[in-house]
Amino acid sequence: MIQQNNPVFIMFIICAVILSFGAMFTISSINIYERTRELATLKVLGYQKNKINRIIFVENIILTTFAVIVAWPISGYMYSLVVEALSSTNQQIPDRLRFNNRLGNRTYICIDDHIKFIA
């Protein structure tokens, strides 16, 4: 029964990743829009465009790293609450999703790096 539900959980995870990319794009756009005066001031002071882009990129990396560090344990706790609430005697949600034996911690690190790169 659990093996039948794995594709559903993987689909939920994929949708969550897509949603998180959209949220990060929106937050970055709002951040840049709200700081147009500050960025224009930097441009008037003689900063080159690539230097301003680097400032924004580094700021987004710092914010994304902090968000991942804070959200990782919270999401694990929330997942355990959902598993506990939805489990019954006839059907149980797996405590851990098993994608493949080849995938492990490197996958999570790779996903984290991709999120930081896109942000």
Buried (B, 14 or more C-beta within 10 A) or exposed (E): EEEEBEEEBEEEEEEEEEEBBEEBEEBBEEEBEEBEEEBEEBEEEEBEEEEBEEBBBEBBEEBBBEBBEEEEEEEEEEBEEEBEEEEEEEEEBBEEBEEEEEEEEEEEEEEBEEBBEEB
